[in-house]
């Protein structure tokens, strides 16, 4: 069942169709970790928590299933997707390919103002080093801004879908000691490659950045599985 603080209606969602409202609230709950991987999703309980009928909840669950955030397991019903080692690997393979492509395109097409904005975002990492929650938010902003700097609507759409699935991974790799500093240095090197208008270098740095993130993610996954 959803936490009580998510059950209330948001003014910004009040005018949305009920199925869209259910979809957005459930997706947000999954991404925030309120509905953890493996959680059973019962229509009756979710409908009661959201203050909706079962039909829009069923439609929302179907949409989430098509996006990979929810899976319908035989004999178990709907549940939040649990990732295994191969699925984690597949996510990072795709992320490496797409992020590297975005970086190369950004080196060609981003405006000077956009690149300057990316530098400002990276520099905020140093200020936010002692504030993990805001640091994670700033990291997300950096990558979302980089994606937009590629100026390719189809790549942007694909990256958004991928990053919704990344929410299933749980806590950020920035929580691992030393990773925040490494991420900052990798981001700064990428910005410098963009400023130099060097697509090849930008692509290589982006690939290494995701590869490093994957190594840390894998160590976190192994640690969590051993508990």
Backbone torsions as a table, in degrees:
resi	resn	phi	psi	omega
1	UNK	NA	145.0	-179.8
2	UNK	-68.0	147.8	174.6
3	UNK	-59.2	150.4	-176.0
4	UNK	-62.5	-28.3	-178.1
5	UNK	-73.9	-10.7	177.3
6	UNK	-99.7	-7.5	-174.7
7	UNK	-78.4	-27.1	-178.4
8	UNK	-69.1	155.8	-179.5
9	UNK	-83.9	142.3	177.8
10	UNK	-96.4	137.3	-179.0
11	UNK	-56.6	-35.5	-178.2
12	UNK	-71.3	-16.8	-178.9
13	UNK	-105.3	-6.5	-173.9
14	UNK	-59.0	-33.2	-176.3
15	UNK	-89.7	-2.5	-178.2
16	UNK	-76.7	152.4	171.6
17	UNK	-57.4	149.4	-174.6
18	UNK	-60.2	-37.6	179.8
19	UNK	-67.2	-36.5	177.8
20	UNK	-68.1	-40.6	178.3
21	UNK	-62.1	-44.5	178.8
22	UNK	-62.7	-41.7	179.8
23	UNK	-60.9	-48.9	-177.0
24	UNK	-64.5	-40.9	-179.0
25	UNK	-69.0	-40.3	178.7
26	UNK	-69.0	-41.8	178.9
27	UNK	-63.0	-42.4	178.5
28	UNK	-62.9	-39.1	179.8
29	UNK	-65.6	-37.4	177.6
30	UNK	-68.2	-46.1	-177.4
31	UNK	-66.7	-30.6	179.6
32	UNK	-83.6	-8.0	180.0
33	UNK	86.6	4.2	178.0
34	UNK	-69.9	-29.8	172.0
35	UNK	-112.6	96.2	-173.0
36	UNK	-75.9	157.1	174.9
37	UNK	-52.3	134.5	-179.2
38	UNK	93.9	-9.5	-179.5
39	UNK	-67.9	129.3	175.2
40	UNK	-69.5	138.5	-178.0
41	UNK	-116.7	98.0	-178.7
42	UNK	-96.5	125.0	-175.6
43	UNK	-54.3	-45.2	-176.6
44	UNK	-60.7	-46.7	-178.4
45	UNK	-67.0	-42.5	-179.7
46	UNK	-65.2	-41.9	179.5
47	UNK	-61.4	-41.0	179.2
48	UNK	-65.9	-43.1	-179.9
49	UNK	-64.2	-38.2	-177.6
50	UNK	-86.5	-11.2	-177.9
51	UNK	71.5	34.2	-177.9
52	UNK	-127.9	170.6	174.5
53	UNK	-81.4	173.1	-176.9
54	UNK	-71.9	-27.3	-175.8
55	UNK	-61.6	-52.2	178.5
56	UNK	-64.4	-30.8	177.2
57	UNK	-66.7	-42.6	178.6
58	UNK	-61.6	-41.3	179.7
59	UNK	-66.1	-38.5	179.5
60	UNK	-66.0	-42.7	179.2
61	UNK	-64.0	-38.2	177.8
62	UNK	-63.0	-40.3	179.3
63	UNK	-67.5	-41.7	178.5
64	UNK	-65.3	-34.3	177.3
65	UNK	-65.3	-40.4	179.9
66	UNK	-65.6	-23.9	179.6
67	UNK	-91.5	-5.0	177.7
68	UNK	88.4	1.2	-179.5
69	UNK	-82.1	-21.0	-179.2
70	UNK	-130.6	145.4	178.9
71	UNK	-131.8	145.5	178.3
72	UNK	-101.8	100.9	-176.0
73	UNK	-88.4	134.3	176.0
74	UNK	-56.4	133.6	178.4
75	UNK	69.9	-3.1	-179.7
76	UNK	-121.9	-22.1	-179.8
77	UNK	81.6	-161.2	-178.4
78	UNK	-71.9	138.1	176.5
79	UNK	-153.9	156.8	176.5
80	UNK	-66.8	132.7	-175.4
81	UNK	-58.3	133.2	172.1
82	UNK	-103.7	128.0	-178.4
83	UNK	-89.2	136.9	171.6
84	UNK	-100.3	179.8	-174.9
85	UNK	-59.0	-40.0	-178.6
86	UNK	-67.8	-36.9	179.3
87	UNK	-68.3	-38.5	176.5
88	UNK	-61.8	-44.3	179.1
89	UNK	-61.0	-44.9	-179.7
90	UNK	-61.5	-40.0	178.3
91	UNK	-61.1	-44.5	-177.1
92	UNK	-73.4	-30.0	174.4
93	UNK	-61.3	-47.2	-179.8
94	UNK	-67.3	-38.4	179.5
95	UNK	-63.6	-40.9	178.9
96	UNK	-60.6	-46.1	-179.2
97	UNK	-62.5	-48.1	-174.5
98	UNK	-72.4	-41.4	179.4
99	UNK	-66.5	-39.0	178.7
100	UNK	-64.5	-40.4	177.2
101	UNK	-63.8	-43.1	179.0
102	UNK	-61.5	-40.8	-179.6
103	UNK	-64.9	-43.6	179.5
104	UNK	-63.5	-42.8	178.9
105	UNK	-66.8	-37.5	179.2
106	UNK	-64.1	-36.1	178.2
107	UNK	-62.6	-28.4	-180.0
108	UNK	-88.6	-38.2	-166.2
109	UNK	-114.3	-17.1	-178.1
110	UNK	-65.4	144.5	175.7
111	UNK	-78.8	163.3	177.6
112	UNK	-60.6	-35.9	179.6
113	UNK	-65.2	-41.5	179.5
114	UNK	-64.3	-41.6	179.6
115	UNK	-67.3	-37.8	176.4
116	UNK	-62.0	-38.7	177.8
117	UNK	-64.0	-40.7	177.5
118	UNK	-61.1	-41.4	178.0
119	UNK	-62.3	-42.2	179.1
120	UNK	-60.7	-41.3	-179.7
121	UNK	-63.8	-44.1	179.7
122	UNK	-62.9	-43.0	-178.1
123	UNK	-63.8	-25.8	177.1
124	UNK	-67.6	-21.7	179.2
125	UNK	-56.5	-38.4	-178.5
126	UNK	-65.8	-36.8	179.9
127	UNK	-72.0	-32.2	-174.2
128	UNK	-95.7	9.7	-174.9
129	UNK	-56.1	-30.4	-178.0
130	UNK	-97.1	7.3	-179.9
131	UNK	-124.9	83.7	-172.7
132	UNK	-53.5	-42.1	-176.7
133	UNK	-64.4	-45.6	179.3
134	UNK	-71.4	-30.4	177.4
135	UNK	-64.6	-43.5	177.8
136	UNK	-62.5	-42.5	178.9
137	UNK	-63.1	-40.1	179.7
138	UNK	-68.2	-36.3	176.8
139	UNK	-63.2	-42.3	178.1
140	UNK	-62.7	-41.1	179.1
141	UNK	-62.2	-40.0	179.1
142	UNK	-58.9	-49.5	-176.8
143	UNK	-68.2	-38.9	178.5
144	UNK	-64.5	-38.6	178.8
145	UNK	-67.6	-42.0	176.8
146	UNK	-58.9	-42.3	180.0
147	UNK	-61.1	-42.9	179.6
148	UNK	-67.0	-31.0	-179.6
149	UNK	-66.8	-16.4	178.3
150	UNK	-71.8	-22.5	179.6
151	UNK	55.1	48.5	176.7
152	UNK	-137.4	106.0	-172.5
153	UNK	-63.5	-32.1	-178.1
154	UNK	-74.8	-39.1	175.6
155	UNK	-64.5	-41.5	-179.6
156	UNK	-61.0	-44.0	179.5
157	UNK	-62.7	-42.5	-179.8
158	UNK	-65.6	-40.7	179.2
159	UNK	-65.3	-37.8	178.8
160	UNK	-63.2	-42.2	178.5
161	UNK	-63.8	-43.1	179.1
162	UNK	-61.2	-43.7	-176.1
163	UNK	-71.4	-22.9	172.5
164	UNK	-66.6	-39.4	177.1
165	UNK	-69.3	-30.8	179.1
166	UNK	-62.0	-21.3	179.8
167	UNK	-62.8	-22.6	-179.5
168	UNK	-71.8	-11.1	-176.2
169	UNK	-76.9	-17.1	178.8
170	UNK	90.4	-145.7	-172.2
171	UNK	-60.5	151.2	-176.8
172	UNK	-68.3	147.3	175.4
173	UNK	-66.9	-15.8	178.3
174	UNK	-67.0	-14.4	178.9
175	UNK	-74.4	-16.9	-179.7
176	UNK	-76.4	129.4	-179.3
177	UNK	-51.7	129.3	177.7
178	UNK	90.8	-19.6	-176.4
179	UNK	-70.8	-35.3	-179.0
180	UNK	-60.4	-43.1	179.6
181	UNK	-66.1	-43.0	178.9
182	UNK	-61.9	-41.4	178.9
183	UNK	-63.5	-41.3	178.4
184	UNK	-58.9	-47.0	-177.7
185	UNK	-65.0	-38.1	178.7
186	UNK	-67.9	-41.8	177.6
187	UNK	-63.2	-42.6	-179.1
188	UNK	-65.1	-40.0	178.0
189	UNK	-62.9	-36.9	178.4
190	UNK	-66.6	-43.4	178.0
191	UNK	-60.4	-40.8	179.6
192	UNK	-64.2	-36.0	176.9
193	UNK	-67.5	-36.9	176.7
194	UNK	-66.3	-41.8	179.0
195	UNK	-62.7	-32.2	179.0
196	UNK	-81.8	-4.3	-178.1
197	UNK	55.9	47.5	-177.8
198	UNK	-114.4	91.2	-177.0
199	UNK	-59.6	-39.9	-178.2
200	UNK	-64.3	-45.5	179.8
201	UNK	-66.7	-41.5	179.8
202	UNK	-60.6	-42.7	179.5
203	UNK	-63.8	-43.4	-179.1
204	UNK	-64.2	-42.1	-179.4
205	UNK	-66.3	-41.5	178.7
206	UNK	-62.4	-40.9	178.3
207	UNK	-62.5	-45.8	-179.7
208	UNK	-63.7	-36.8	179.9
209	UNK	-61.8	-46.2	-179.8
210	UNK	-70.7	-35.3	177.2
211	UNK	-62.7	-41.6	177.8
212	UNK	-65.6	-41.3	179.2
213	UNK	-63.0	-37.7	180.0
214	UNK	-65.7	-41.4	178.5
215	UNK	-58.9	-44.4	179.5
216	UNK	-67.2	-41.9	179.4
217	UNK	-60.2	-42.0	-179.0
218	UNK	-64.4	-39.1	178.3
219	UNK	-65.9	-37.6	176.5
220	UNK	-65.3	-43.0	-178.5
221	UNK	-62.6	-45.1	179.5
222	UNK	-61.6	-42.4	179.5
223	UNK	-61.0	-44.4	-178.5
224	UNK	-69.2	-34.8	179.6
225	UNK	-69.9	-25.9	-177.8
226	UNK	-82.8	-7.9	-178.7
227	UNK	-75.1	NA	NA
